[in-house]
Amino acid sequence: MASFSPRELIVLSQIPGIGCLRLRNLVNHFGDPRAIALASVRQLSDVEGIDRKAALAITQFTRSPAAETAGAYADDQLRRLARTPGRMITIWDDEYPAYLERIYDPPAFLFVRGGFAPIDDSSVAIVGTRAPTPYGSMVAERFAAGLAHQGLTVVSGLARGIDTVAHSAALRAGGRTIAVLGSGIDVIYPAENKALSARVAEQGALVSEYLMGAKPDAVNFPRRNRIISGISLGTLIVESGIEGGAMITATTALDQNREVFAIPSALHERRSSGTNRLIKDGKALLTENVEDILAELGPRLKGIAHNLPPTLLHAPQDLSLFERRIYDAMEEQPLHIDQLAARSGLATGDTLVHLLSLEFKGAVRQMAGRMFVKT
């Protein structure tokens, strides 16, 4: 069956009451936009999910000036898409993400800057709070880098906090990453992630079901989250409160019969109360390392060498005696330079010199307040 052109699909999407499901059913039933425009109320009512009220709305729309207005609107949308630059991918296209197509309510079309690749069938989403602790940022960075080094695509939502850390770490590791937006792909939110979004498009894709120019309204994000989990084999939650948006993504993943992973955190930390609750309620797998994710996903990973240990979870091999002493003194959480000096038995000044060398080698990262953590 031939699919509709992008213009025709945008026009149909403007009919009042015609959402993703009804749009897909109309296309599948008629196979030709002209047939929809010429169909009677009775013929339209034969389409699954189209009741008489919806059929009347379709006939009134296609036979009124509203259809011409929608056509002009669609033309403008496609011009804006071309300037972005981007493309429109429909559910009838081979490039449409295979796992997303299998969810209950997949979008009929997606606006994409960049593109999908076969490797994206092995994707893991990483989401969490917009205001992470240093520990949360470190965990998100290490998991994103570790997954990328294993050849998995990292999916997230380009939001502040954990999302930004996950995209950035995947890119630094040379991996692919997909950002699903709650706005049009020409409206980057938050604005400070504009440069990051360009890099994502180069090494993956920016994706949205929302039309060009759509603002990042709060009501958009719950629906956005179903795409994040829908594209992915599993979703890792890193630091989320009980009411956090990442908890919505966890729920959509569970509804889609996808795996949910969660990082345990301190009991007193409110930003982690959601992840701890997911683990406690048996809705998420307590996750300590990348191997936990690879083992759970197992044979569903396509063409991935998931029997290999994540590269970034091991110390570099070219460390000097003093660099090794400092590196071995470090823990999973950030430590102050004075603590590292005491643990390594070196003077604070010498410790700083060796830490800067470790940072240059990519083994550690300096954080605010003279805190250091392994990468």
Long-range contacts (C-beta under 8 A, 24 or more apart in sequence): 1-28, 1-31, 1-92, 2-31, 2-32, 3-27, 3-90, 3-92, 3-93, 4-33, 4-90, 4-92, 6-74, 6-78, 6-88, 6-90, 6-109, 7-71, 7-74, 7-75, 7-78, 8-33, 8-74, 9-88, 9-90, 9-108, 9-109, 10-70, 10-73, 10-74, 10-77, 10-78, 10-211, 11-67, 11-70, 11-71, 11-73, 11-74, 12-36, 13-108, 13-109, 14-61, 14-66, 14-70, 14-73, 14-74, 15-57, 15-58, 15-61, 15-62, 15-70, 16-57, 16-61, 17-53, 17-54, 17-57, 18-54, 18-57, 18-58, 20-105, 20-106, 20-107, 20-108, 20-209, 21-49, 21-105, 22-47, 22-49, 22-50, 22-54, 23-108, 24-91, 24-106, 24-108, 25-49, 25-50, 26-50, 26-58, 27-92, 27-108, 36-62, 37-62, 37-63, 37-67, 77-211, 77-212, 80-186, 80-212, 80-213, 81-111, 81-186, 81-212, 83-186, 84-113, 84-185, 84-186, 84-212, 85-113, 86-111, 86-112, 86-113, 86-185, 86-186, 86-206, 87-111, 87-112, 87-113, 87-115, 88-112, 89-116, 97-121, 97-230, 97-231, 99-123, 99-230, 99-231, 99-232, 99-233, 100-227, 100-230, 100-231, 102-230, 102-256, 103-226, 103-230, 103-256, 104-255, 104-256, 105-226, 106-230, 107-209, 107-227, 109-209, 110-207, 110-208, 110-209, 111-184, 111-185, 111-207, 111-208, 111-209, 111-210, 111-211, 111-212, 112-185, 112-205, 112-206, 112-207, 113-185, 113-201, 113-205, 113-206, 114-200, 114-201, 114-202, 114-203, 114-204, 114-205, 114-206, 115-205, 116-178, 116-205, 117-153, 117-176, 118-302, 119-151, 119-153, 119-176, 119-302, 119-303, 120-153, 120-176, 120-178, 120-204, 120-231, 121-302, 122-151, 122-152, 122-153, 122-233, 122-297, 122-300, 122-301, 122-302, 122-303, 122-304, 123-152, 123-153, 123-154, 123-155, 123-178, 123-231, 123-232, 123-233, 124-152, 124-153, 124-154, 124-155, 124-232, 124-233, 124-234, 124-235, 124-236, 124-293, 124-297, 125-154, 125-155, 125-156, 125-228, 125-229, 125-231, 125-232, 125-234, 125-235, 125-236, 125-249, 125-253, 126-154, 126-155, 126-156, 126-162, 126-163, 126-166, 126-235, 126-236, 126-238, 127-156, 127-157, 127-162, 127-163, 127-166, 127-225, 127-228, 127-235, 127-236, 127-237, 127-238, 127-240, 127-245, 127-246, 127-249, 128-161, 128-162, 128-163, 128-237, 128-238, 128-239, 128-240, 128-244, 128-246, 128-275, 129-161, 129-162, 129-238, 129-239, 129-240, 129-241, 129-244, 129-246, 129-271, 130-159, 130-160, 130-161, 130-162, 130-163, 131-160, 131-161, 131-271, 132-161, 132-162, 132-165, 132-238, 132-239, 132-271, 133-239, 133-265, 133-269, 133-271, 134-333, 134-334, 134-367, 134-368, 134-371, 134-373, 135-265, 135-332, 135-333, 135-334, 136-162, 136-238, 136-239, 136-263, 136-265, 136-271, 136-272, 137-161, 137-162, 137-165, 138-332, 138-333, 138-334, 138-373, 138-374, 139-238, 139-239, 139-263, 139-332, 140-165, 140-166, 140-169, 140-238, 141-165, 141-166, 141-168, 141-169, 141-365, 141-375, 142-169, 142-312, 142-313, 142-374, 142-375, 143-236, 143-238, 143-263, 143-290, 143-293, 144-168, 144-169, 144-170, 144-173, 144-175, 144-177, 145-169, 145-170, 145-172, 145-173, 145-175, 145-310, 145-312, 145-375, 146-289, 146-290, 146-310, 146-311, 146-312, 146-313, 147-175, 147-290, 147-293, 147-310, 148-173, 148-174, 148-175, 148-176, 148-177, 149-173, 149-174, 149-175, 149-310, 149-311, 149-312, 150-290, 150-294, 150-304, 150-305, 150-306, 150-308, 150-310, 151-175, 151-303, 151-304, 151-305, 152-301, 152-304, 153-177, 153-178, 153-204, 154-178, 155-179, 155-180, 155-228, 155-231, 155-232, 156-180, 156-228, 157-181, 157-182, 157-221, 157-224, 157-225, 157-228, 158-188, 158-189, 158-193, 158-196, 158-197, 158-200, 158-206, 159-190, 159-245, 160-190, 160-193, 162-238, 162-239, 162-246, 164-193, 164-196, 166-238, 167-196, 167-200, 168-196, 170-203, 171-196, 171-199, 171-200, 171-203, 173-312, 175-203, 176-203, 176-204, 177-203, 177-204, 178-204, 178-205, 178-206, 178-207, 178-231, 179-204, 179-205, 179-206, 179-207, 180-207, 180-208, 180-224, 180-227, 180-228, 180-231, 181-206, 181-207, 181-208, 181-210, 181-216, 181-224, 182-208, 182-210, 182-216, 182-217, 182-220, 182-221, 182-223, 182-224, 183-208, 183-210, 183-214, 183-215, 183-216, 183-217, 183-220, 184-208, 184-210, 184-211, 184-212, 184-213, 184-214, 185-212, 186-212, 186-213, 187-213, 187-214, 187-215, 187-216, 189-216, 207-231, 221-245, 221-248, 222-248, 225-249, 225-252, 226-252, 226-256, 228-252, 229-253, 229-256, 229-258, 230-256, 230-258, 232-258, 233-258, 233-259, 233-297, 233-300, 233-301, 234-258, 234-259, 234-260, 234-261, 234-293, 234-296, 234-297, 235-259, 235-260, 235-261, 236-261, 236-262, 236-263, 236-287, 236-293, 237-261, 237-262, 237-263, 237-274, 237-275, 237-278, 237-284, 238-263, 238-275, 239-263, 239-265, 239-269, 239-271, 239-272, 239-275, 240-271, 240-272, 240-274, 240-275, 241-270, 241-271, 241-272, 241-273, 241-274, 242-273, 242-274, 242-277, 243-274, 244-271, 244-274, 246-274, 247-274, 247-278, 250-274, 250-278, 250-283, 250-284, 254-283, 259-285, 259-296, 259-297, 260-284, 260-285, 261-285, 261-287, 261-292, 261-293, 261-296, 262-286, 262-287, 263-287, 289-313, 312-375, 315-363, 316-361, 316-362, 316-363, 318-361, 319-358, 319-361, 319-363, 320-354, 320-357, 322-346, 322-350, 322-354, 323-354, 323-357, 323-358, 323-361, 323-363, 326-351, 326-354, 326-355, 326-358, 327-358, 327-363, 327-364, 327-374, 330-364, 330-372, 330-373, 330-374, 332-374, 333-373, 334-367, 334-371, 334-372, 334-373, 335-371, 335-372, 335-373, 336-369, 336-370, 336-371, 336-372, 337-370, 337-371, 337-372, 340-372
